[in-house]
Amino acid sequence: MIFLDAFVIGFTAAALPGAVQTTVLQSSVIGRIRESLVLALGASCMDGLFLMLAYVGIIQFIVNIAWLKLLLGLAGVGYMLLLGVNGLTVAIKKDKKIIKLVDKKTFWNGMLLVSLHPPTILYFIGVAGTLFAIKTFSMSQVIVSSLFLMIGALACFIFVMLLGFFVFKLKIQWLTNVFYLAMSSLLIFFAIRLCIQII
């Protein structure tokens, strides 16, 4: 039962609109499926790692240090704003060349997007951490649960990626630009909202 719970937690965490989901959708809408998948895999792995960290209590240590939480949050806001502004710039430009620093949808950038998002940390402390509060689990059970959580998150990201891919396959350029503008604007909105919550 714990493994199914972990899968559902992973899927629902990934289903929440945010930086990773927006970036995965943006990439797939313009046909960059491989980049979307690699980014989603990195984000999913970080979700699984957060579950393990919630188990050993390290995340609570980070959250209890106010300056570290603020620094982590502001770094995440900055990174999300950078992605959102770049996305708007690309959608508006006639030349679709993307700034290389932001355009790289790598495994590590997927992990970075998740790790710099304090609500994700709080999510895993509040929700995923309760998975292990019921009874004592072995480390192997925690690792397998983390793998199921990663699979759940990846499944959700793949669903989002497929939605974007179908938009790409329809070859409706204006719709692609609308999606790109909407997702970039949404990312900027989440970054600003996060900044307000942090401050």
Backbone as JSON Lines, residues from 0, in Angstrom:
{"i":0,"aa":"M","n":[0.82,-1.2,0.0],"ca":[0.0,0.0,0.0],"c":[0.86,1.26,0.0]}
{"i":1,"aa":"I","n":[1.98,1.24,0.72],"ca":[2.84,2.41,0.77],"c":[3.39,2.77,-0.6]}
{"i":2,"aa":"F","n":[3.63,1.75,-1.44],"ca":[4.18,2.01,-2.76],"c":[3.16,2.7,-3.66]}
{"i":3,"aa":"L","n":[1.89,2.27,-3.58],"ca":[0.83,2.92,-4.35],"c":[0.64,4.36,-3.87]}
{"i":4,"aa":"D","n":[0.67,4.55,-2.56],"ca":[0.57,5.91,-2.01],"c":[1.69,6.79,-2.54]}
{"i":5,"aa":"A","n":[2.9,6.25,-2.58],"ca":[4.04,7.02,-3.07],"c":[3.86,7.39,-4.54]}
{"i":6,"aa":"F","n":[3.34,6.45,-5.34],"ca":[3.08,6.72,-6.76],"c":[2.08,7.87,-6.9]}
{"i":7,"aa":"V","n":[0.99,7.81,-6.13],"ca":[-0.05,8.85,-6.2],"c":[0.51,10.19,-5.75]}
{"i":8,"aa":"I","n":[1.31,10.2,-4.7],"ca":[1.92,11.44,-4.23],"c":[2.82,12.03,-5.3]}
{"i":9,"aa":"G","n":[3.6,11.18,-5.96],"ca":[4.47,11.65,-7.04],"c":[3.68,12.24,-8.2]}
{"i":10,"aa":"F","n":[2.6,11.56,-8.58],"ca":[1.78,12.04,-9.7],"c":[1.13,13.37,-9.35]}
{"i":11,"aa":"T","n":[0.55,13.47,-8.15],"ca":[-0.14,14.71,-7.78],"c":[0.82,15.87,-7.57]}
{"i":12,"aa":"A","n":[2.02,15.58,-7.05],"ca":[3.01,16.65,-6.9],"c":[3.38,17.21,-8.27]}
{"i":13,"aa":"A","n":[3.53,16.34,-9.25],"ca":[3.88,16.77,-10.6],"c":[2.7,17.44,-11.31]}
{"i":14,"aa":"A","n":[1.48,17.11,-10.89],"ca":[0.29,17.68,-11.53],"c":[0.04,19.12,-11.12]}
{"i":15,"aa":"L","n":[0.62,19.53,-9.99],"ca":[0.46,20.91,-9.55],"c":[1.16,21.82,-10.55]}
{"i":16,"aa":"P","n":[0.47,22.85,-11.06],"ca":[1.12,23.75,-12.02],"c":[2.34,24.41,-11.38]}
{"i":17,"aa":"G","n":[3.41,24.41,-12.09],"ca":[4.64,25.0,-11.58],"c":[5.71,25.04,-12.64]}
{"i":18,"aa":"A","n":[6.92,25.31,-12.19],"ca":[8.04,25.52,-13.1],"c":[8.34,24.31,-13.97]}
{"i":19,"aa":"V","n":[8.4,23.14,-13.38],"ca":[8.78,21.95,-14.16],"c":[7.7,21.62,-15.18]}
{"i":20,"aa":"Q","n":[6.46,21.57,-14.73],"ca":[5.36,21.23,-15.64],"c":[5.3,22.23,-16.8]}
{"i":21,"aa":"T","n":[5.45,23.51,-16.5],"ca":[5.41,24.54,-17.53],"c":[6.56,24.37,-18.52]}
{"i":22,"aa":"T","n":[7.75,24.1,-18.0],"ca":[8.92,23.94,-18.87],"c":[8.8,22.69,-19.73]}
{"i":23,"aa":"V","n":[8.3,21.61,-19.16],"ca":[8.09,20.38,-19.93],"c":[7.07,20.63,-21.05]}
{"i":24,"aa":"L","n":[5.99,21.32,-20.74],"ca":[4.98,21.61,-21.74],"c":[5.54,22.53,-22.82]}
{"i":25,"aa":"Q","n":[6.27,23.56,-22.42],"ca":[6.87,24.47,-23.4],"c":[7.76,23.72,-24.37]}
{"i":26,"aa":"S","n":[8.61,22.87,-23.86],"ca":[9.54,22.13,-24.72],"c":[8.81,21.19,-25.67]}
{"i":27,"aa":"S","n":[7.8,20.51,-25.17],"ca":[7.08,19.55,-26.02],"c":[6.22,20.25,-27.06]}
{"i":28,"aa":"V","n":[5.7,21.44,-26.73],"ca":[4.89,22.19,-27.68],"c":[5.72,22.6,-28.9]}
{"i":29,"aa":"I","n":[7.01,22.82,-28.72],"ca":[7.85,23.19,-29.86],"c":[8.6,21.98,-30.42]}
{"i":30,"aa":"G","n":[8.22,20.78,-29.99],"ca":[8.76,19.56,-30.57],"c":[10.03,19.03,-29.96]}
{"i":31,"aa":"R","n":[10.42,19.55,-28.83],"ca":[11.65,19.09,-28.18],"c":[11.31,18.02,-27.14]}
{"i":32,"aa":"I","n":[10.86,16.89,-27.62],"ca":[10.38,15.81,-26.77],"c":[11.51,15.23,-25.93]}
{"i":33,"aa":"R","n":[12.66,15.01,-26.54],"ca":[13.79,14.42,-25.8],"c":[14.19,15.33,-24.64]}
{"i":34,"aa":"E","n":[14.27,16.65,-24.9],"ca":[14.62,17.59,-23.84],"c":[13.57,17.57,-22.74]}
{"i":35,"aa":"S","n":[12.3,17.52,-23.12],"ca":[11.22,17.45,-22.14],"c":[11.36,16.23,-21.25]}
{"i":36,"aa":"L","n":[11.64,15.1,-21.89],"ca":[11.76,13.84,-21.15],"c":[12.95,13.86,-20.2]}
{"i":37,"aa":"V","n":[14.08,14.39,-20.65],"ca":[15.28,14.45,-19.8],"c":[15.04,15.38,-18.62]}
{"i":38,"aa":"L","n":[14.44,16.54,-18.86],"ca":[14.12,17.48,-17.78],"c":[13.14,16.84,-16.8]}
{"i":39,"aa":"A","n":[12.12,16.17,-17.31],"ca":[11.12,15.51,-16.46],"c":[11.76,14.41,-15.63]}
{"i":40,"aa":"L","n":[12.68,13.68,-16.21],"ca":[13.38,12.63,-15.48],"c":[14.19,13.22,-14.32]}
{"i":41,"aa":"G","n":[14.89,14.32,-14.58],"ca":[15.65,14.99,-13.52],"c":[14.75,15.48,-12.4]}
{"i":42,"aa":"A","n":[13.63,16.09,-12.77],"ca":[12.68,16.58,-11.77],"c":[12.09,15.43,-10.97]}
{"i":43,"aa":"S","n":[11.76,14.35,-11.64],"ca":[11.2,13.18,-10.95],"c":[12.2,12.58,-9.98]}
{"i":44,"aa":"C","n":[13.45,12.52,-10.39],"ca":[14.49,11.99,-9.49],"c":[14.64,12.87,-8.25]}
{"i":45,"aa":"M","n":[14.55,14.19,-8.44],"ca":[14.65,15.09,-7.28],"c":[13.45,14.91,-6.37]}
{"i":46,"aa":"D","n":[12.27,14.69,-6.94],"ca":[11.09,14.4,-6.11],"c":[11.33,13.17,-5.25]}
{"i":47,"aa":"G","n":[11.87,12.11,-5.86],"ca":[12.18,10.89,-5.1],"c":[13.22,11.14,-4.03]}
{"i":48,"aa":"L","n":[14.22,11.95,-4.36],"ca":[15.26,12.29,-3.38],"c":[14.65,13.07,-2.21]}
{"i":49,"aa":"F","n":[13.74,13.99,-2.51],"ca":[13.07,14.74,-1.45],"c":[12.3,13.81,-0.52]}
{"i":50,"aa":"L","n":[11.68,12.78,-1.06],"ca":[10.97,11.83,-0.21],"c":[11.94,11.16,0.75]}
{"i":51,"aa":"M","n":[13.09,10.74,0.24],"ca":[14.09,10.12,1.12],"c":[14.6,11.12,2.15]}
{"i":52,"aa":"L","n":[14.81,12.37,1.73],"ca":[15.27,13.4,2.67],"c":[14.21,13.68,3.73]}
{"i":53,"aa":"A","n":[12.95,13.67,3.34],"ca":[11.88,13.85,4.32],"c":[11.92,12.74,5.35]}
{"i":54,"aa":"Y","n":[12.26,11.54,4.89],"ca":[12.33,10.4,5.81],"c":[13.45,10.59,6.83]}
{"i":55,"aa":"V","n":[14.59,11.02,6.4],"ca":[15.7,11.15,7.35],"c":[15.7,12.49,8.08]}
{"i":56,"aa":"G","n":[14.8,13.39,7.71],"ca":[14.65,14.63,8.47],"c":[15.53,15.78,8.05]}
{"i":57,"aa":"I","n":[16.28,15.62,6.99],"ca":[17.17,16.7,6.57],"c":[16.38,17.9,6.08]}
{"i":58,"aa":"I","n":[15.27,17.66,5.41],"ca":[14.49,18.77,4.87],"c":[13.96,19.64,6.01]}
{"i":59,"aa":"Q","n":[13.56,19.02,7.11],"ca":[13.08,19.82,8.24],"c":[14.18,20.72,8.78]}
{"i":60,"aa":"F","n":[15.4,20.22,8.74],"ca":[16.54,21.02,9.18],"c":[16.67,22.27,8.3]}
{"i":61,"aa":"I","n":[16.55,22.1,6.99],"ca":[16.67,23.23,6.07],"c":[15.54,24.22,6.28]}
{"i":62,"aa":"V","n":[14.32,23.72,6.42],"ca":[13.16,24.6,6.55],"c":[13.2,25.37,7.87]}
{"i":63,"aa":"N","n":[13.8,24.82,8.9],"ca":[13.87,25.49,10.2],"c":[14.94,26.58,10.26]}
{"i":64,"aa":"I","n":[15.77,26.7,9.26],"ca":[16.77,27.76,9.2],"c":[16.22,28.84,8.27]}
{"i":65,"aa":"A","n":[15.73,29.92,8.87],"ca":[15.01,30.94,8.11],"c":[15.84,31.53,6.97]}
{"i":66,"aa":"W","n":[17.09,31.87,7.23],"ca":[17.89,32.5,6.17],"c":[18.17,31.54,5.02]}
{"i":67,"aa":"L","n":[18.34,30.26,5.33],"ca":[18.58,29.27,4.28],"c":[17.32,29.06,3.44]}
{"i":68,"aa":"K","n":[16.18,29.04,4.11],"ca":[14.91,28.91,3.4],"c":[14.69,30.11,2.49]}
{"i":69,"aa":"L","n":[14.98,31.33,3.0],"ca":[14.83,32.55,2.2],"c":[15.77,32.54,1.01]}
{"i":70,"aa":"L","n":[17.02,32.18,1.25],"ca":[18.02,32.14,0.17],"c":[17.61,31.13,-0.9]}
{"i":71,"aa":"L","n":[17.2,29.95,-0.48],"ca":[16.76,28.91,-1.41],"c":[15.54,29.39,-2.2]}
{"i":72,"aa":"G","n":[14.61,30.02,-1.52],"ca":[13.41,30.52,-2.18],"c":[13.7,31.61,-3.19]}
{"i":73,"aa":"L","n":[14.55,32.56,-2.83],"ca":[14.88,33.64,-3.76],"c":[15.66,33.13,-4.97]}
{"i":74,"aa":"A","n":[16.52,32.15,-4.75],"ca":[17.23,31.54,-5.88],"c":[16.23,30.86,-6.82]}
{"i":75,"aa":"G","n":[15.25,30.19,-6.26],"ca":[14.22,29.55,-7.08],"c":[13.38,30.56,-7.84]}
{"i":76,"aa":"V","n":[13.02,31.66,-7.18],"ca":[12.26,32.72,-7.84],"c":[13.06,33.29,-9.01]}
{"i":77,"aa":"G","n":[14.33,33.56,-8.77],"ca":[15.18,34.1,-9.83],"c":[15.27,33.18,-11.02]}
{"i":78,"aa":"Y","n":[15.44,31.91,-10.75],"ca":[15.57,30.92,-11.83],"c":[14.26,30.8,-12.61]}
{"i":79,"aa":"M","n":[13.13,30.78,-11.91],"ca":[11.84,30.69,-12.59],"c":[11.56,31.95,-13.41]}
{"i":80,"aa":"L","n":[11.9,33.13,-12.86],"ca":[11.71,34.36,-13.62],"c":[12.55,34.36,-14.89]}
{"i":81,"aa":"L","n":[13.79,33.9,-14.78],"ca":[14.67,33.82,-15.93],"c":[14.07,32.93,-17.02]}
{"i":82,"aa":"L","n":[13.55,31.77,-16.62],"ca":[12.91,30.87,-17.59],"c":[11.67,31.51,-18.21]}
{"i":83,"aa":"G","n":[10.86,32.15,-17.39],"ca":[9.62,32.76,-17.89],"c":[9.87,33.92,-18.84]}
{"i":84,"aa":"V","n":[10.79,34.8,-18.48],"ca":[11.11,35.94,-19.34],"c":[11.71,35.45,-20.65]}
{"i":85,"aa":"N","n":[12.58,34.45,-20.59],"ca":[13.15,33.9,-21.82],"c":[12.06,33.29,-22.69]}
{"i":86,"aa":"G","n":[11.11,32.6,-22.08],"ca":[10.01,32.01,-22.84],"c":[9.17,33.07,-23.53]}
{"i":87,"aa":"L","n":[8.88,34.18,-22.83],"ca":[8.13,35.27,-23.45],"c":[8.9,35.88,-24.61]}
{"i":88,"aa":"T","n":[10.19,36.08,-24.4],"ca":[11.05,36.65,-25.44],"c":[11.05,35.77,-26.68]}
{"i":89,"aa":"V","n":[11.16,34.49,-26.48],"ca":[11.19,33.54,-27.6],"c":[9.85,33.53,-28.33]}
{"i":90,"aa":"A","n":[8.75,33.57,-27.6],"ca":[7.42,33.51,-28.22],"c":[7.14,34.77,-29.04]}
{"i":91,"aa":"I","n":[7.66,35.9,-28.61],"ca":[7.41,37.17,-29.3],"c":[8.34,37.35,-30.5]}
{"i":92,"aa":"K","n":[9.58,36.88,-30.38],"ca":[10.56,37.04,-31.46],"c":[10.15,36.26,-32.7]}
{"i":93,"aa":"K","n":[10.51,36.82,-33.85],"ca":[10.31,36.07,-35.09],"c":[11.4,35.01,-35.22]}
{"i":94,"aa":"D","n":[12.6,35.33,-34.77],"ca":[13.71,34.38,-34.76],"c":[13.57,33.58,-33.47]}
{"i":95,"aa":"K","n":[13.33,32.28,-33.57],"ca":[13.04,31.44,-32.41],"c":[14.29,30.94,-31.7]}
{"i":96,"aa":"K","n":[15.42,31.6,-31.88],"ca":[16.64,31.19,-31.19],"c":[16.49,31.49,-29.7]}
{"i":97,"aa":"I","n":[16.78,30.51,-28.9],"ca":[16.61,30.62,-27.45],"c":[17.97,30.83,-26.8]}
{"i":98,"aa":"I","n":[18.0,31.64,-25.76],"ca":[19.24,31.84,-25.02],"c":[19.75,30.5,-24.54]}
{"i":99,"aa":"K","n":[21.0,30.21,-24.81],"ca":[21.55,28.87,-24.53],"c":[21.5,28.49,-23.05]}
{"i":100,"aa":"L","n":[21.78,29.43,-22.16],"ca":[21.8,29.12,-20.73],"c":[20.45,28.58,-20.26]}
{"i":101,"aa":"V","n":[19.39,29.2,-20.72],"ca":[18.05,28.83,-20.27],"c":[17.47,27.71,-21.12]}
{"i":102,"aa":"D","n":[17.86,27.66,-22.37],"ca":[17.3,26.69,-23.31],"c":[17.67,25.25,-22.96]}
{"i":103,"aa":"K","n":[18.75,25.05,-22.29],"ca":[19.2,23.69,-22.01],"c":[18.26,23.02,-21.01]}
{"i":104,"aa":"K","n":[17.5,22.09,-21.52],"ca":[16.58,21.32,-20.68],"c":[17.29,20.02,-20.35]}
{"i":105,"aa":"T","n":[18.1,20.06,-19.31],"ca":[18.91,18.91,-18.94],"c":[18.36,18.22,-17.7]}
{"i":106,"aa":"F","n":[18.89,17.06,-17.43],"ca":[18.56,16.31,-16.23],"c":[18.83,17.18,-14.99]}
{"i":107,"aa":"W","n":[19.99,17.83,-14.97],"ca":[20.38,18.64,-13.81],"c":[19.49,19.86,-13.66]}
{"i":108,"aa":"N","n":[19.07,20.47,-14.77],"ca":[18.15,21.6,-14.68],"c":[16.79,21.16,-14.15]}
{"i":109,"aa":"G","n":[16.38,19.95,-14.49],"ca":[15.14,19.41,-13.92],"c":[15.25,19.26,-12.42]}
{"i":110,"aa":"M","n":[16.39,18.74,-11.97],"ca":[16.62,18.61,-10.52],"c":[16.67,19.99,-9.87]}
{"i":111,"aa":"L","n":[17.31,20.94,-10.54],"ca":[17.44,22.29,-10.0],"c":[16.09,22.97,-9.87]}
{"i":112,"aa":"L","n":[15.24,22.83,-10.87],"ca":[13.9,23.43,-10.8],"c":[13.13,22.93,-9.59]}
{"i":113,"aa":"V","n":[13.24,21.65,-9.3],"ca":[12.53,21.07,-8.15],"c":[13.2,21.5,-6.85]}
{"i":114,"aa":"S","n":[14.51,21.43,-6.8],"ca":[15.22,21.7,-5.54],"c":[15.15,23.16,-5.12]}
{"i":115,"aa":"L","n":[14.92,24.07,-6.07],"ca":[14.84,25.49,-5.74],"c":[13.4,25.97,-5.55]}
{"i":116,"aa":"H","n":[12.5,25.04,-5.31],"ca":[11.09,25.4,-5.16],"c":[10.62,25.05,-3.74]}
{"i":117,"aa":"P","n":[10.66,26.03,-2.82],"ca":[10.3,25.76,-1.43],"c":[8.93,25.11,-1.23]}
{"i":118,"aa":"P","n":[7.89,25.46,-2.01],"ca":[6.63,24.75,-1.82],"c":[6.75,23.24,-2.05]}
{"i":119,"aa":"T","n":[7.65,22.83,-2.94],"ca":[7.87,21.4,-3.15],"c":[8.48,20.79,-1.9]}
{"i":120,"aa":"I","n":[9.43,21.49,-1.31],"ca":[10.05,21.01,-0.07],"c":[8.99,20.86,1.01]}
{"i":121,"aa":"L","n":[8.17,21.89,1.16],"ca":[7.11,21.85,2.17],"c":[6.1,20.74,1.85]}
{"i":122,"aa":"Y","n":[5.83,20.54,0.58],"ca":[4.92,19.46,0.17],"c":[5.44,18.12,0.65]}
{"i":123,"aa":"F","n":[6.72,17.87,0.43],"ca":[7.27,16.58,0.83],"c":[7.39,16.44,2.34]}
{"i":124,"aa":"I","n":[7.59,17.53,3.04],"ca":[7.6,17.45,4.5],"c":[6.18,17.18,5.01]}
{"i":125,"aa":"G","n":[5.22,17.95,4.49],"ca":[3.85,17.85,4.99],"c":[3.09,16.63,4.53]}
{"i":126,"aa":"V","n":[3.26,16.24,3.27],"ca":[2.46,15.14,2.73],"c":[3.26,13.85,2.65]}
{"i":127,"aa":"A","n":[4.35,13.89,1.9],"ca":[5.13,12.66,1.7],"c":[5.77,12.19,3.0]}
{"i":128,"aa":"G","n":[6.2,13.13,3.82],"ca":[6.81,12.75,5.09],"c":[5.86,11.98,5.99]}
{"i":129,"aa":"T","n":[4.57,12.25,5.86],"ca":[3.58,11.54,6.68],"c":[3.44,10.08,6.29]}
{"i":130,"aa":"L","n":[3.87,9.74,5.08],"ca":[3.85,8.32,4.68],"c":[4.6,7.46,5.68]}
{"i":131,"aa":"F","n":[5.7,8.0,6.16],"ca":[6.58,7.21,7.02],"c":[6.35,7.48,8.51]}
{"i":132,"aa":"A","n":[5.4,8.36,8.83],"ca":[5.13,8.66,10.23],"c":[4.24,7.61,10.87]}
{"i":133,"aa":"I","n":[3.57,6.81,10.05],"ca":[2.61,5.82,10.56],"c":[3.31,4.7,11.31]}
{"i":134,"aa":"K","n":[4.35,4.15,10.7],"ca":[5.1,3.08,11.35],"c":[6.54,3.14,10.87]}
{"i":135,"aa":"T","n":[7.37,2.31,11.43],"ca":[8.78,2.28,11.06],"c":[8.97,1.46,9.79]}
{"i":136,"aa":"F","n":[9.74,2.01,8.87],"ca":[10.04,1.33,7.61],"c":[11.53,1.11,7.5]}
{"i":137,"aa":"S","n":[11.9,0.06,6.79],"ca":[13.32,-0.17,6.52],"c":[13.78,0.8,5.45]}
{"i":138,"aa":"M","n":[15.08,1.01,5.37],"ca":[15.62,1.9,4.36],"c":[15.31,1.38,2.95]}
{"i":139,"aa":"S","n":[15.28,0.07,2.78],"ca":[14.95,-0.48,1.45],"c":[13.51,-0.15,1.07]}
{"i":140,"aa":"Q","n":[12.59,-0.16,2.04],"ca":[11.2,0.22,1.75],"c":[11.11,1.71,1.39]}
{"i":141,"aa":"V","n":[11.91,2.52,2.06],"ca":[11.93,3.95,1.75],"c":[12.47,4.18,0.34]}
{"i":142,"aa":"I","n":[13.52,3.46,-0.03],"ca":[14.11,3.6,-1.37],"c":[13.11,3.16,-2.44]}
{"i":143,"aa":"V","n":[12.44,2.03,-2.22],"ca":[11.45,1.56,-3.19],"c":[10.27,2.54,-3.28]}
{"i":144,"aa":"S","n":[9.85,3.07,-2.14],"ca":[8.78,4.08,-2.14],"c":[9.21,5.31,-2.93]}
{"i":145,"aa":"S","n":[10.45,5.71,-2.76],"ca":[10.98,6.86,-3.5],"c":[10.99,6.59,-5.0]}
{"i":146,"aa":"L","n":[11.31,5.36,-5.38],"ca":[11.28,4.98,-6.8],"c":[9.86,5.04,-7.35]}
{"i":147,"aa":"F","n":[8.89,4.57,-6.56],"ca":[7.49,4.64,-7.0],"c":[7.04,6.09,-7.12]}
{"i":148,"aa":"L","n":[7.48,6.93,-6.2],"ca":[7.15,8.34,-6.28],"c":[7.74,8.95,-7.55]}
{"i":149,"aa":"M","n":[8.98,8.61,-7.86],"ca":[9.63,9.09,-9.08],"c":[8.84,8.65,-10.32]}
{"i":150,"aa":"I","n":[8.4,7.4,-10.33],"ca":[7.64,6.87,-11.46],"c":[6.3,7.61,-11.59]}
{"i":151,"aa":"G","n":[5.66,7.9,-10.47],"ca":[4.4,8.65,-10.5],"c":[4.59,10.05,-11.06]}
{"i":152,"aa":"A","n":[5.64,10.74,-10.61],"ca":[5.92,12.09,-11.11],"c":[6.25,12.06,-12.59]}
{"i":153,"aa":"L","n":[7.07,11.1,-12.99],"ca":[7.45,10.97,-14.39],"c":[6.23,10.67,-15.27]}
{"i":154,"aa":"A","n":[5.32,9.84,-14.76],"ca":[4.09,9.53,-15.52],"c":[3.28,10.8,-15.77]}
{"i":155,"aa":"C","n":[3.17,11.65,-14.78],"ca":[2.44,12.9,-14.95],"c":[3.14,13.81,-15.95]}
{"i":156,"aa":"F","n":[4.46,13.93,-15.83],"ca":[5.21,14.77,-16.76],"c":[5.11,14.25,-18.19]}
{"i":157,"aa":"I","n":[5.1,12.94,-18.36],"ca":[4.95,12.36,-19.7],"c":[3.57,12.69,-20.26]}
{"i":158,"aa":"F","n":[2.56,12.67,-19.41],"ca":[1.21,13.05,-19.84],"c":[1.21,14.5,-20.33]}
{"i":159,"aa":"V","n":[1.81,15.4,-19.57],"ca":[1.9,16.81,-19.96],"c":[2.69,16.95,-21.26]}
{"i":160,"aa":"M","n":[3.78,16.19,-21.37],"ca":[4.61,16.22,-22.56],"c":[3.82,15.76,-23.79]}
{"i":161,"aa":"L","n":[3.02,14.73,-23.65],"ca":[2.22,14.24,-24.77],"c":[1.17,15.26,-25.2]}
{"i":162,"aa":"L","n":[0.6,15.98,-24.25],"ca":[-0.34,17.04,-24.61],"c":[0.35,18.07,-25.49]}
{"i":163,"aa":"G","n":[1.53,18.49,-25.08],"ca":[2.29,19.45,-25.87],"c":[2.7,18.9,-27.22]}
{"i":164,"aa":"F","n":[3.05,17.63,-27.26],"ca":[3.47,17.0,-28.51],"c":[2.34,16.98,-29.53]}
{"i":165,"aa":"F","n":[1.11,16.69,-29.07],"ca":[-0.02,16.68,-30.0],"c":[-0.3,18.07,-30.56]}
{"i":166,"aa":"V","n":[-0.1,19.09,-29.75],"ca":[-0.23,20.46,-30.25],"c":[0.83,20.71,-31.33]}
{"i":167,"aa":"F","n":[2.04,20.22,-31.09],"ca":[3.12,20.37,-32.06],"c":[2.8,19.63,-33.36]}
{"i":168,"aa":"K","n":[2.26,18.43,-33.25],"ca":[1.96,17.62,-34.43],"c":[0.84,18.22,-35.28]}
{"i":169,"aa":"L","n":[-0.07,18.96,-34.67],"ca":[-1.14,19.6,-35.43],"c":[-0.63,20.74,-36.3]}
{"i":170,"aa":"K","n":[0.58,21.17,-36.05],"ca":[1.24,22.22,-36.84],"c":[0.43,23.52,-36.86]}
{"i":171,"aa":"I","n":[-0.15,23.85,-35.75],"ca":[-0.9,25.1,-35.64],"c":[0.01,26.11,-34.95]}
{"i":172,"aa":"Q","n":[0.72,26.92,-35.75],"ca":[1.74,27.82,-35.23],"c":[1.18,28.82,-34.22]}
{"i":173,"aa":"W","n":[0.03,29.43,-34.54],"ca":[-0.51,30.42,-33.62],"c":[-0.87,29.79,-32.28]}
{"i":174,"aa":"L","n":[-1.35,28.55,-32.31],"ca":[-1.69,27.86,-31.08],"c":[-0.43,27.55,-30.27]}
{"i":175,"aa":"T","n":[0.63,27.2,-30.98],"ca":[1.91,26.96,-30.31],"c":[2.39,28.23,-29.61]}
{"i":176,"aa":"N","n":[2.3,29.37,-30.31],"ca":[2.73,30.63,-29.7],"c":[1.84,31.01,-28.52]}
{"i":177,"aa":"V","n":[0.54,30.74,-28.64],"ca":[-0.37,31.03,-27.53],"c":[-0.01,30.18,-26.31]}
{"i":178,"aa":"F","n":[0.23,28.88,-26.54],"ca":[0.64,28.01,-25.44],"c":[1.96,28.49,-24.83]}
{"i":179,"aa":"Y","n":[2.9,28.85,-25.68],"ca":[4.21,29.29,-25.22],"c":[4.09,30.57,-24.39]}
{"i":180,"aa":"L","n":[3.31,31.53,-24.9],"ca":[3.09,32.76,-24.14],"c":[2.37,32.48,-22.83]}
{"i":181,"aa":"A","n":[1.36,31.62,-22.88],"ca":[0.58,31.3,-21.67],"c":[1.45,30.6,-20.63]}
{"i":182,"aa":"M","n":[2.24,29.63,-21.05],"ca":[3.08,28.89,-20.1],"c":[4.18,29.78,-19.53]}
{"i":183,"aa":"S","n":[4.77,30.64,-20.35],"ca":[5.8,31.55,-19.86],"c":[5.2,32.56,-18.89]}
{"i":184,"aa":"S","n":[4.02,33.09,-19.23],"ca":[3.34,34.02,-18.33],"c":[2.97,33.33,-17.02]}
{"i":185,"aa":"L","n":[2.51,32.09,-17.12],"ca":[2.17,31.31,-15.93],"c":[3.4,31.1,-15.06]}
{"i":186,"aa":"L","n":[4.52,30.81,-15.67],"ca":[5.76,30.62,-14.93],"c":[6.16,31.9,-14.21]}
{"i":187,"aa":"I","n":[6.06,33.04,-14.89],"ca":[6.38,34.33,-14.26],"c":[5.4,34.6,-13.12]}
{"i":188,"aa":"F","n":[4.12,34.29,-13.32],"ca":[3.12,34.46,-12.26],"c":[3.48,33.63,-11.03]}
{"i":189,"aa":"F","n":[3.84,32.35,-11.24],"ca":[4.21,31.51,-10.11],"c":[5.46,32.03,-9.4]}
{"i":190,"aa":"A","n":[6.41,32.55,-10.15],"ca":[7.63,33.09,-9.55],"c":[7.31,34.31,-8.7]}
{"i":191,"aa":"I","n":[6.47,35.21,-9.21],"ca":[6.09,36.4,-8.45],"c":[5.29,36.01,-7.21]}
{"i":192,"aa":"R","n":[4.35,35.09,-7.38],"ca":[3.56,34.62,-6.23],"c":[4.45,33.99,-5.17]}
{"i":193,"aa":"L","n":[5.41,33.2,-5.61],"ca":[6.35,32.57,-4.69],"c":[7.18,33.62,-3.97]}
{"i":194,"aa":"C","n":[7.63,34.64,-4.69],"ca":[8.42,35.71,-4.08],"c":[7.6,36.42,-3.0]}
{"i":195,"aa":"I","n":[6.34,36.69,-3.28],"ca":[5.45,37.33,-2.3],"c":[5.28,36.44,-1.07]}
{"i":196,"aa":"Q","n":[5.13,35.14,-1.28],"ca":[4.97,34.21,-0.16],"c":[6.24,34.15,0.69]}
{"i":197,"aa":"I","n":[7.39,34.21,0.03],"ca":[8.67,34.12,0.75],"c":[8.91,35.36,1.59]}
{"i":198,"aa":"I","n":[8.62,36.52,1.0],"ca":[8.9,37.79,1.69],"c":[7.76,38.08,2.62]}
